[in-house]
């Protein structure tokens, strides 16, 4: 048993596992499978050819994985010149009429919402150009009684304030 301190921690330099990591059968089994892989493949193939459905399924799962469901393409009428609200309304209307699957409509409306947020941010960026968010910093030094001992103010010269790029 490994030596420990009074608090239960192991003594520095003394391993809590002096015999090392236990050896498992997994490594030995893996080596054996690798060395006999061609024979295993041949046995499974022969079983599949002999009518063993589990062997057939095992081979088919490895060769051709299961297909994932995909939604068929759908054509819907969208407003030619409209805002994001009209686009979202058209998608919801198409789902209500049954021309657009509800899950696809929900994803599309969510995408329209994200696009609206991106557009809003993009529209506000030019307004921020030249108007820095901060021009300095103020630090208060407080003692143990939470009284302000000193206030340090540091202004940042306009030449050091980064401006947003267009």
Secondary structure, DSSP 8 states (H G I E B T S, - for coil): ---B-TTS-B-TT--S-TT-S---HHHHHHHHHHHTHHHHHHHHHHHHHTT-HHHHHHHHHHHS---------------SS--HHHHHHHHHHHHHHTSS-HHHHHHHHHHHHHHHHHHHHHHHHHHHTT--S-SEEEEEEE-TTS-EEEEEEEE--GGGS-----
